Structures are given as C-alpha cells and as structure tokens.
Amino acid sequence: MIDGGEIQTEKTISSVNPADPGQVIGKTASATPAEGDQAVTAARRAWRNWREVPPEERAALLFRTAARLRKDRFNLAALQVLEVGKNRAEADADVCEAIDFLLYYGSEMLRLASPRRLARYPGELNHYHYLPRGVGVVIAPWNFPLAITTGMTAAGIVAGNCVLLKHSSNAPVTAARLVEAFHASGLPGGVLQFLPGPGKELGNHLVSHPGIDFIAFTGSREVGLSIIRRAGTTHTGQRNVKAVIAEMGGKNAVIVDESADLDEAVRGVMVSAFGYQGQKCSACSRVIVIRKILDRFCRRLVEAAKDLRTGPPREPGYELGPVIDPAAREKILHYIEIGKKEGEILFLGTAPSDGFYVPPAIFGKIGPNHRLFRDEIFGPVLSVIEADDFESALQLANDSEYALTGGLYSRSPVNIDRVRREFHVGNLYINRGITGARVGRQPFGGGRMSGIGSKAGGPDYLRQFMIPRTICENTLRRGFAPPED
C-alpha cells in the first residue's frame, strides 16, 4: 500500500497456519527496495501536509481506529489464533492491548500538544513545544502482531510523522488488517505505507535510506544491533541523524526465596515461562531458587507442568500451541538437546507431530557457564538454577547481558526492598508473573542488550518521535511597526 493505492508485485508472501502448515491464511505482496523508494518519496510528500494537521485531529483519528478495532475484536483475535498460533486468551489480550495503545497515545498527544511556558521572566516569553521528526520506518514483530505493531505505528502517526510499516513476513495479514483500519478511520493515504517484504533486503534498504529520519524496531538482538549500526552511517542527501527506538529481547529471571508462597510462585512461573509457548521477550526462562526450598519447589513445578497440554490453539483445551515456523522449531529442539547435556531433565512434555510444535521442557542443574543460562531461546524451555542464599540469587539474576524483565516471589520485606534497589531490569514484578505488562500501568522496556529508547506505553514514549523546540521572544520591544493597512 503506497500513497493510498494497492501495489501488486511479482513475488508474494504466503502466511500459513503454524498449527496446520497446509492452511494458507492469506497472501500479500512482497515489496522490494524499488517499492521502498516509492514509499519514502510518497511519505515525504505527504508529510508536508500531515505535520500541519492539529494534534487534536491526529489524536481523534487514533480514537476512531480504536473504535474500529474494538468492533472487530473477535475477528482480529481469531485471525491471530490461525496466523501466529496464539490461544484464544492470548489472542484476545493482544487485540485489547492494541486498542489501549491507540487510546493512550492519543491522550498523550493531547497532553503534549500545548506549548509549555518556561521561566516567567519579565520582558521575555519562553515556550517549549514539540515538532514531528519526519518519515520513519516501523519494523514490527510477529509475536505481538497487532499490539506492538499498533503501538509503534500509532505513536509515529499521532506525533505528526509519516510511517512506513515493514512487518514480519510471519504475520502480514494481521498487519494488513491494521492498515485497513487506519485508512477506514480517515488516515490520508500517504501517511502510512504498508511494505511487507524480506527483512534483509527491504528492511536494510529502508534503514539505510537517506530519506528516513527514525526507525522503531521490536525483534531480535542480532537484527536490532544491525539496525543501530546501519542507522549510524550517514548517506548523501541525509539531513537528520536517525533516531533508533529498539526493543531487543531478554533472558529473564524470577527469584524464589525461602519465604515465598510456593503456590503463587509455581503458578506465576508457569504462566511466565510457557504463556504463548515462551515466545515473548518478557518470558521467564530462568527461575532461581534458594537451595533450602529447591526440592519442594521443583516437585510442585513439575506436577504443574504435567497438566500442560499442547495442541491446536483454536481448541480451548490446549494451553500451548505451535511455535511460529520451522526455523524456530529446529532452534528450540536444538537447545533442548543442549539442555540434556548441560543439565538434568526435570520435565519434557509431548507435542503433536504435525505443525510446528515443540514439547515444553524444564531443566535442572543449570549453571552460569551453560548456554541455557545465557542464550535467549524464545521457546517453552525453562531452567531451574540453585542459589545458596538471597545474595547469590540476586547475583545470578543480574548475571546477564539483557535487562528486560525480572521477578521475585517473597514475603520478606527486606528482600523485597533489596530487589527494588539491586535487581537491574526495566520491568520488575514482585509476587506476580513477569509477562502481561499493561499500557499506562506497567510501561514496558529495558536496558543493556534489551534495547534503547523509552518505555512503550509510558509517558515518555511519544517524545522519541518528536523534536523539542524552544522559542524565546523579547517582549520589551522598542518601537512598533503597525500593519500597512
């Protein structure tokens, strides 16, 4: 979709059901760098008008789009069940989060729209306000195909920018439905260009394009760091230093101390580790347990895991569905084999042979030098790590190149206070699961290799898509030139 018109390409992308790969969910065009160049040109042309649209009108467009998504809530959720293998509850939550992003960012734009007067100094008038950055690329993931895509796209648009949406090839149909909703709500054609296509060819071209002013990305660390490097290279004709907002994953830990309510701890770890097959950047992949309660915790954890059922997500009786594609399946199975060599199998579930399924796995006796301790796996693989005491548990939890989410189960005020100060993650959860951040309540994002930029769904997020501007006027004018009329 370029400049409001549909473009057909020679190559296409077929989106298949990961639970039933023979079922094609839909097809989209597959854009090339040539279409990318056309989209940048159209976006820069459209930006001349869009940046002048009052913020109140841009926010109203987001509110109208939210109403459309709400009206189509269950169809959009059903699409995710089929296209990316989410179960019904996870799919519905993703649609609801997309609606929340639209409402929240629209309201935030209204808050930031009015110029702010600074330092009331006699004879001088100072105002602080924001201008849109220009034209940006949104590179969106498949694991939250509507919510994260909506959040990054809506933030760029409501801030007065034009956006090129380069979505994951694993979920192009869901992304297309979002683009349709924006346009049906009155968004001018050139403001949002839809460019499904291969990441290495099209994505790299757009990131390097001199006409791009910012990149918003959610995905793997490898791709994120590559984007940051490419964006840092200045090309002929480029007028802005490119801003990069990147969320790049995690290797998240939950600490369980000897005072914890083990019923709550087991429940929270299970949901955090195996929700959506562990395919969340916030998922728990390491649970660090104090030695004194390790055996009791593991017994309960394994008994809970025995109740997990893996099967078609369209059927409500299954907690786990397929992973996204064959490459993900092979990678996760490879790590399960690594885990068998590095540690001890505490639990290995079963999975259907058809579709892209993997069995959920829990490993014990995993240490800091093991790959299961350090590597982001992005699948239903959980490592149990033994700690001598709370001091060593905290050290193990912080021993990671990532710093996205983390958690603690404890009834000790001393330990709770200590993790608040010393557990260095972007989102810390105490006595609850570490997934399921809510817009405006738990703004989401981390540091270290987990990403750069402010938190999605938080009060600073929109500012990244704008440039602050200061205007200072001397009001003690000597002389006054009246209008000629």
C-alpha positions as CSV (number, residue, x, y, z in Angstrom):
1,M,0.0,0.0,0.0
2,I,1.8,3.1,-1.3
3,D,0.3,6.6,-1.2
4,G,-3.1,5.1,-0.5
5,G,-3.0,2.7,-3.5
6,E,-2.6,-1.1,-3.6
7,I,0.6,-2.2,-5.4
8,Q,0.9,-5.8,-6.8
9,T,4.3,-7.4,-7.0
10,E,5.7,-10.3,-8.9
11,K,6.6,-12.1,-5.6
12,T,4.1,-12.7,-2.8
13,I,4.2,-13.7,0.8
14,S,2.0,-16.6,1.9
15,S,1.1,-16.7,5.5
16,V,0.4,-20.2,6.8
17,N,-1.2,-21.6,10.0
18,P,1.7,-22.8,12.2
19,A,-0.6,-25.4,13.7
20,D,-1.6,-26.6,10.2
21,P,1.1,-25.5,7.7
22,G,-1.1,-26.7,4.8
23,Q,-3.6,-24.0,5.5
24,V,-2.8,-20.6,3.9
25,I,-4.3,-17.8,5.9
26,G,-3.7,-15.1,3.3
27,K,-1.2,-13.6,0.8
28,T,0.3,-10.2,0.5
29,A,2.6,-8.6,-2.0
30,S,6.4,-8.8,-1.3
31,A,7.9,-5.3,-1.6
32,T,11.4,-4.8,-3.0
33,P,13.8,-1.8,-2.5
34,A,12.2,-0.2,-5.5
35,E,8.8,-0.1,-3.8
36,G,10.6,1.1,-0.7
37,D,12.0,4.1,-2.6
38,Q,8.5,4.9,-3.9
39,A,7.1,4.7,-0.4
40,V,9.7,7.0,1.0
41,T,9.0,9.6,-1.8
42,A,5.3,9.4,-1.2
43,A,5.7,9.7,2.6
44,R,7.9,12.7,2.4
45,R,5.4,14.4,0.1
46,A,2.5,13.5,2.4
47,W,4.4,14.8,5.5
48,R,4.3,18.4,4.3
49,N,0.5,18.4,5.0
50,W,0.3,15.8,7.8
51,R,2.7,17.7,10.1
52,E,0.4,20.7,9.9
53,V,-2.7,18.7,11.0
54,P,-3.6,19.8,14.5
55,P,-2.6,17.3,17.2
56,E,-6.2,17.1,18.3
57,E,-7.3,15.8,14.9
58,R,-4.5,13.3,14.8
59,A,-5.5,12.0,18.3
60,A,-9.1,11.8,17.1
61,L,-8.0,9.6,14.3
62,L,-6.4,7.2,16.8
63,F,-9.6,7.1,18.8
64,R,-11.7,6.3,15.7
65,T,-9.2,3.5,14.8
66,A,-9.5,2.1,18.4
67,A,-13.3,2.0,18.0
68,R,-12.9,0.0,14.8
69,L,-10.6,-2.5,16.4
70,R,-13.0,-2.8,19.3
71,K,-15.9,-3.5,17.0
72,D,-13.8,-6.2,15.1
73,R,-12.2,-7.5,18.3
74,F,-13.1,-11.2,18.0
75,N,-12.4,-11.5,14.3
76,L,-9.0,-10.0,14.9
77,A,-8.3,-12.4,17.8
78,A,-9.4,-15.3,15.7
79,L,-7.1,-14.2,12.9
80,Q,-4.2,-14.4,15.4
81,V,-5.1,-17.8,16.6
82,L,-4.8,-19.0,13.0
83,E,-1.9,-16.9,11.8
84,V,0.6,-16.9,14.7
85,G,-0.7,-19.8,16.9
86,K,-1.9,-17.9,19.9
87,N,-4.5,-19.4,22.1
88,R,-7.8,-17.6,22.5
89,A,-7.0,-15.8,25.7
90,E,-3.6,-14.6,24.4
91,A,-5.0,-13.5,21.1
92,D,-7.8,-11.5,22.7
93,A,-5.3,-9.9,25.0
94,D,-3.2,-8.8,22.1
95,V,-6.2,-7.1,20.4
96,C,-7.1,-5.3,23.7
97,E,-3.6,-4.1,24.1
98,A,-3.7,-2.6,20.6
99,I,-6.8,-0.7,21.5
100,D,-5.2,0.5,24.7
101,F,-2.1,1.8,22.8
102,L,-4.4,3.8,20.4
103,L,-6.3,5.4,23.3
104,Y,-3.2,6.0,25.4
105,Y,-1.1,7.6,22.8
106,G,-4.0,9.7,21.5
107,S,-4.5,11.0,25.1
108,E,-0.7,11.5,25.5
109,M,-0.6,13.6,22.3
110,L,-3.3,15.9,23.7
111,R,-1.2,16.3,26.9
112,L,1.9,17.2,24.9
113,A,0.2,19.3,22.2
114,S,0.1,22.6,24.0
115,P,3.3,24.7,24.2
116,R,4.7,24.8,27.7
117,R,5.7,28.2,29.0
118,L,9.0,28.2,30.9
119,A,10.6,30.6,33.4
120,R,8.3,33.5,33.7
121,Y,10.9,36.2,33.4
122,P,9.7,39.8,33.0
123,G,10.1,41.1,29.4
124,E,10.7,37.6,28.0
125,L,8.5,34.9,26.7
126,N,9.8,31.3,26.5
127,H,7.9,28.4,25.1
128,Y,8.8,24.7,24.8
129,H,6.9,22.5,22.4
130,Y,7.4,19.6,20.0
131,L,7.8,19.1,16.3
132,P,7.4,15.8,14.4
133,R,10.7,14.1,13.2
134,G,9.6,13.4,9.7
135,V,9.4,10.0,8.0
136,G,10.1,6.8,9.9
137,V,10.2,3.0,9.4
138,V,8.4,0.7,11.8
139,I,9.8,-2.8,11.8
140,A,7.3,-4.9,13.7
141,P,7.4,-8.5,15.1
142,W,5.2,-11.5,14.6
143,N,4.8,-12.4,18.3
144,F,2.5,-9.4,19.1
145,P,1.4,-8.9,15.6
146,L,-1.3,-6.3,16.4
147,A,-0.4,-4.8,19.7
148,I,3.2,-3.9,19.2
149,T,2.6,-3.0,15.6
150,T,-0.2,-0.7,16.6
151,G,1.8,0.9,19.4
152,M,4.8,1.8,17.3
153,T,2.8,2.8,14.2
154,A,0.2,4.9,16.2
155,A,3.0,6.7,18.1
156,G,4.7,7.8,14.9
157,I,1.5,8.9,13.3
158,V,-0.1,10.8,16.2
159,A,3.2,12.7,16.7
160,G,2.8,14.1,13.2
161,N,5.1,11.8,11.3
162,C,4.6,9.6,8.2
163,V,5.3,5.9,8.7
164,L,6.5,3.0,6.5
165,L,5.3,-0.2,8.1
166,K,7.6,-3.2,7.4
167,H,6.0,-6.0,9.2
168,S,7.3,-9.5,9.8
169,S,6.6,-11.9,7.0
170,N,5.2,-14.4,9.5
171,A,2.1,-12.2,10.2
172,P,1.4,-9.9,7.2
173,V,-2.3,-10.5,7.2
174,T,-2.9,-9.2,10.7
175,A,-0.7,-6.1,9.8
176,A,-2.8,-5.6,6.6
177,R,-6.0,-5.5,8.7
178,L,-4.5,-2.8,10.9
179,V,-3.6,-0.7,7.9
180,E,-7.1,-1.1,6.6
181,A,-8.5,0.1,10.0
182,F,-6.3,3.2,9.9
183,H,-7.4,4.1,6.4
184,A,-11.0,3.4,7.1
185,S,-10.8,5.8,10.0
186,G,-9.8,8.6,7.7
187,L,-6.0,8.5,7.6
188,P,-4.7,10.2,4.4
189,G,-3.2,7.7,2.0
190,G,0.4,8.8,2.1
191,V,0.8,9.0,5.9
192,L,1.0,5.2,6.3
193,Q,2.7,3.0,3.7
194,F,2.4,-0.8,4.1
195,L,5.5,-2.7,2.9
196,P,5.5,-6.4,3.7
197,G,8.8,-7.9,2.5
198,P,12.0,-9.7,3.4
199,G,13.9,-8.1,6.2
200,K,17.5,-8.5,4.9
201,E,16.7,-7.0,1.5
202,L,13.9,-4.5,2.2
203,G,14.5,-3.7,5.8
204,N,18.2,-3.0,5.4
205,H,17.4,-0.8,2.4
206,L,14.9,1.3,4.3
207,V,17.1,1.7,7.4
208,S,19.9,3.0,5.3
209,H,17.7,5.3,3.1
210,P,18.7,9.0,3.4
211,G,15.0,9.9,3.4
212,I,14.3,8.1,6.7
213,D,14.5,10.1,9.9
214,F,13.8,7.4,12.6
215,I,13.4,3.7,13.0
216,A,11.2,1.9,15.6
217,F,12.0,-1.7,15.9
218,T,11.0,-4.7,18.0
219,G,12.7,-8.0,17.5
220,S,15.9,-9.9,18.0
221,R,19.1,-8.6,19.4
222,E,21.0,-9.5,16.3
223,V,18.7,-7.6,14.0
224,G,18.4,-4.7,16.4
225,L,22.2,-4.2,16.7
226,S,22.5,-4.3,12.9
227,I,19.8,-1.6,12.6
228,I,21.7,0.6,15.1
229,R,24.9,0.2,13.1
230,R,23.3,0.9,9.8
231,A,21.4,3.9,11.1
232,G,24.6,5.4,12.4
233,T,26.1,5.7,8.9
234,T,25.3,9.0,7.2
235,H,24.5,8.9,3.4
236,T,24.5,11.6,0.7
237,G,21.3,13.6,0.9
238,Q,20.6,12.7,4.5
239,R,19.6,15.7,6.6
240,N,18.9,14.2,10.0
241,V,20.8,12.0,12.4
242,K,18.5,8.9,12.5
243,A,16.8,8.2,15.8
244,V,16.5,4.5,16.7
245,I,14.0,3.0,19.2
246,A,14.8,-0.7,19.6
247,E,13.4,-3.4,21.9
248,M,15.6,-6.5,21.6
249,G,14.6,-9.2,23.9
250,G,15.7,-10.7,27.2
251,K,16.9,-13.6,29.3
252,N,14.6,-13.0,32.2
253,A,14.9,-14.4,35.7
254,V,12.5,-15.0,38.6
255,I,13.9,-15.4,42.1
256,V,12.0,-17.6,44.6
257,D,13.2,-17.2,48.2
258,E,12.5,-19.4,51.2
259,S,9.7,-17.2,52.4
260,A,7.7,-17.3,49.2
261,D,4.2,-18.6,48.8
262,L,5.1,-21.6,46.6
263,D,1.6,-22.0,45.2
264,E,1.7,-18.4,43.9
265,A,5.3,-18.8,42.8
266,V,4.7,-22.0,40.8
267,R,1.6,-20.5,39.1
268,G,3.4,-17.3,38.2
269,V,6.5,-19.0,36.8
270,M,4.4,-21.4,34.7
271,V,2.4,-18.6,33.1
272,S,5.5,-16.5,32.6
273,A,7.6,-19.3,31.1
274,F,5.0,-21.1,29.0
275,G,2.5,-18.5,28.0
276,Y,2.4,-18.3,24.2
277,Q,4.9,-21.1,24.1
278,G,7.6,-18.9,25.7
279,Q,7.6,-16.6,22.6
280,K,7.6,-13.4,24.5
281,C,10.6,-11.2,25.1
282,S,9.4,-10.8,28.7
283,A,9.1,-14.6,29.3
284,C,10.7,-16.3,32.3
285,S,13.5,-18.6,31.1
286,R,15.4,-18.8,34.4
287,V,13.9,-19.4,37.8
288,I,16.5,-19.0,40.6
289,V,15.5,-20.9,43.8
290,I,17.1,-20.8,47.2
291,R,18.6,-24.2,48.0
292,K,16.6,-24.7,51.2
293,I,13.3,-24.9,49.2
294,L,14.6,-26.1,45.9
295,D,13.3,-29.7,46.1
296,R,9.9,-28.7,47.2
297,F,9.6,-26.0,44.5
298,C,10.7,-28.4,41.8
299,R,8.3,-31.1,42.8
300,R,5.4,-28.7,42.6
301,L,6.7,-27.1,39.4
302,V,6.9,-30.5,37.6
303,E,3.5,-31.6,38.8
304,A,2.0,-28.4,37.4
305,A,3.9,-28.9,34.1
306,K,2.3,-32.3,33.8
307,D,-1.0,-30.6,33.3
308,L,0.2,-28.7,30.2
309,R,-1.5,-29.8,27.0
310,T,0.0,-28.9,23.6
311,G,-2.2,-28.8,20.6
312,P,-4.2,-26.7,18.1
313,P,-4.8,-23.3,19.7
314,R,-8.2,-22.9,18.2
315,E,-9.3,-25.6,20.6
316,P,-9.8,-24.2,24.1
317,G,-8.5,-27.2,25.9
318,Y,-4.8,-26.6,25.0
319,E,-2.5,-24.3,26.9
320,L,0.3,-24.4,24.4
321,G,0.2,-24.2,20.6
322,P,2.8,-24.3,17.9
323,V,5.9,-22.1,17.6
324,I,6.0,-19.7,14.7
325,D,7.9,-21.5,11.9
326,P,10.2,-24.5,11.1
327,A,13.3,-22.5,11.9
328,A,12.1,-21.6,15.4
329,R,11.1,-25.2,15.9
330,E,14.5,-26.5,15.0
331,K,16.3,-23.9,17.1
332,I,14.3,-24.8,20.2
333,L,14.7,-28.5,19.7
334,H,18.5,-27.9,19.4
335,Y,18.5,-26.1,22.7
336,I,16.6,-29.0,24.3
337,E,19.4,-31.3,23.2
338,I,21.9,-28.9,24.6
339,G,20.0,-28.9,27.9
340,K,20.1,-32.6,28.1
341,K,23.9,-32.4,28.0
342,E,24.4,-29.4,30.3
343,G,21.9,-30.2,33.0
344,E,19.2,-32.6,34.1
345,I,15.7,-33.1,32.6
346,L,13.1,-32.4,35.2
347,F,10.2,-32.4,32.7
348,L,9.8,-32.9,29.0
349,G,6.3,-32.8,27.6
350,T,4.8,-34.1,24.5
351,A,3.7,-32.4,21.3
352,P,1.9,-33.3,18.1
353,S,4.0,-34.3,15.2
354,D,2.1,-32.2,12.6
355,G,2.6,-28.5,12.7
356,F,5.4,-26.5,14.2
357,Y,5.1,-27.9,17.7
358,V,7.8,-28.4,20.4
359,P,7.4,-30.0,23.8
360,P,7.7,-27.8,26.9
361,A,10.9,-28.5,28.8
362,I,12.2,-27.9,32.3
363,F,15.9,-28.4,33.1
364,G,17.6,-28.5,36.5
365,K,21.3,-28.2,37.5
366,I,21.9,-25.4,35.1
367,G,24.8,-23.1,36.0
368,P,26.1,-19.7,34.9
369,N,28.5,-21.2,32.3
370,H,25.8,-23.1,30.5
371,R,24.2,-21.9,27.3
372,L,20.7,-22.4,28.7
373,F,21.6,-19.9,31.4
374,R,22.7,-17.2,28.9
375,D,21.2,-17.6,25.4
376,E,17.7,-16.3,24.6
377,I,15.8,-19.3,23.3
378,F,12.4,-17.8,22.6
379,G,10.5,-21.0,23.3
380,P,9.0,-23.1,26.1
381,V,12.3,-24.0,27.8
382,L,12.8,-23.2,31.5
383,S,16.0,-23.6,33.5
384,V,15.9,-24.0,37.3
385,I,19.1,-22.6,39.0
386,E,20.1,-23.3,42.5
387,A,21.3,-20.4,44.7
388,D,23.0,-20.8,48.1
389,D,21.3,-17.7,49.6
390,F,19.5,-14.5,48.6
391,E,22.8,-12.7,47.9
392,S,23.9,-15.3,45.4
393,A,20.4,-15.4,43.9
394,L,20.5,-11.7,43.2
395,Q,23.9,-12.0,41.6
396,L,22.8,-14.8,39.4
397,A,19.7,-12.9,38.3
398,N,21.8,-9.9,37.3
399,D,24.3,-12.0,35.5
400,S,23.0,-11.4,32.0
401,E,23.7,-9.2,29.0
402,Y,20.0,-8.4,29.0
403,A,17.9,-6.3,31.4
404,L,14.3,-6.5,30.4
405,T,12.1,-8.1,33.0
406,G,12.6,-9.9,36.3
407,G,10.6,-11.0,39.3
408,L,10.7,-12.0,42.9
409,Y,8.4,-14.3,45.0
410,S,9.0,-13.4,48.6
411,R,7.2,-12.5,51.8
412,S,10.3,-10.9,53.2
413,P,10.1,-7.0,53.4
414,V,13.9,-6.9,53.5
415,N,14.3,-9.0,50.3
416,I,11.5,-7.1,48.5
417,D,13.2,-3.8,49.3
418,R,16.5,-5.1,48.2
419,V,15.4,-6.2,44.7
420,R,13.8,-2.8,44.2
421,R,17.2,-1.3,44.6
422,E,19.5,-4.0,43.2
423,F,17.7,-6.1,40.6
424,H,18.6,-4.2,37.5
425,V,15.8,-4.8,34.9
426,G,13.5,-2.5,33.1
427,N,10.3,-4.1,34.5
428,L,10.4,-5.7,37.9
429,Y,7.5,-7.7,39.2
430,I,7.1,-8.7,42.8
431,N,4.8,-11.6,43.7
432,R,3.2,-11.8,40.3
433,G,4.1,-13.1,36.8
434,I,6.6,-11.2,34.8
435,T,4.6,-11.1,31.5
436,G,1.5,-9.2,30.6
437,A,2.6,-5.5,31.0
438,R,-0.4,-3.2,30.6
439,V,-0.4,0.1,28.7
440,G,-0.2,3.1,31.1
441,R,0.1,0.8,34.1
442,Q,3.4,-1.0,33.5
443,P,5.2,0.8,30.7
444,F,7.5,-1.7,29.0
445,G,11.1,-1.7,28.1
446,G,14.6,-2.5,29.4
447,G,18.3,-1.7,29.1
448,R,21.6,-3.3,28.4
449,M,21.2,-5.5,25.3
450,S,17.4,-5.5,25.8
451,G,17.1,-2.2,23.9
452,I,17.4,1.5,23.6
453,G,14.7,4.1,24.0
454,S,11.9,4.9,26.4
455,K,9.2,2.5,27.6
456,A,6.3,1.6,25.3
457,G,3.0,2.6,26.9
458,G,4.6,5.1,29.1
459,P,4.7,8.9,29.5
460,D,8.0,9.4,27.7
461,Y,7.4,7.2,24.7
462,L,5.8,9.8,22.3
463,R,8.7,12.2,22.9
464,Q,11.0,9.9,21.0
465,F,9.0,10.5,17.8
466,M,9.3,14.3,18.1
467,I,12.0,17.0,18.3
468,P,11.7,19.5,21.2
469,R,11.8,23.2,20.2
470,T,12.3,26.3,22.3
471,I,11.1,29.8,21.2
472,C,12.3,32.8,23.0
473,E,10.8,36.3,22.4
474,N,11.8,39.6,23.9
475,T,8.6,41.4,24.7
476,L,10.1,44.7,25.7
477,R,10.2,46.0,22.1
478,R,11.5,49.5,21.4
479,G,9.3,50.8,18.7
480,F,6.5,49.1,16.9
481,A,5.8,48.7,13.2
482,P,2.0,48.7,12.7
483,P,0.4,46.7,9.8
484,E,0.4,48.6,6.5
485,D,-3.3,48.5,6.3
